[in-house]
Amino acid sequence: MNRFCEGDRVRIDIPNESDPDFDRLHGEIGDVVGILEDDAGINTGDERDSVLYRVSLAENDTVVDVRWRDLRPI
């Protein structure tokens, strides 16, 4: 089961300040506009990693793909 659904409002919360996306995305708010799947869970051993949430950011109409661990509900 997916943690978020299309239409959910979310906040990007990247805990690792050395993550290359931290400065660009941490704290941004947006809406889940799509849910994609890949095979990342096979590599990490965590099936939740096979889900990418496509998020449309509220501030600048940018769309980004984010894993579950970097998203929080508003």
N, C-alpha and C positions, 0 to 999 in steps of 0.2 A: 504494500500500500504506500502511495506517495505521501510525503509529509505536507505538501502544498498542492493546491488545485489551481487551474486557470481561473483568473479573476481575483485571487488572493493578493492582498497588499502586504508587502514584505520590506524588511530592512536588511541591507547587506552588512554583515558583521564579520569582518576578517580579523581574527584574533592575532595573527602573526604579522607584526609590523614590517618584517623583512619580505613578506609576500610581494611580488611585483605589482599586484593589483591593489595593494592596501591604499596607497595615496589616491588612486583614481576612483576606487569604488567603496571603501569603507564608510559606512554611515549613510550611503545613498538609499533612497526609498523609491519603490516602484511597484508595479503590478506584474504578476505572473501571467504571461501571454501565451505560453506554450510549454510543453513538457516533452523532452527528447530522451532517447535512450542510447547508450553505447555499451562497450564492453569493459569499462574501467573497473567495475566490480570484480571481474575475473582476476585482474592484476592486484587489487588491494585486498581481496577476500571479504569485502563488505558489499553486498548487493545494492545497498543504497547509493553507492558511488556510480552505479550505472544509470542514474537519473540526472539529467541536466534540466534546470529550470530556466527557461527563457524569460528574462525580466526586462520590462520596458521602464526605464528610469524616469521619474516624474520631472526632474529638473531640466533635462536637456534632450528628451526624446531619443536617447541612445538605448539600444537593445543589447543586453549582455547575457551570456549563459553562465550559470552559477550552480555549484554543487550544493547539496542539502546542508553541509556543515557550515556554510558561510551565509546562511539565510536565517532570519528570525521573523516571527510574526510581529506585526505592529501592535 
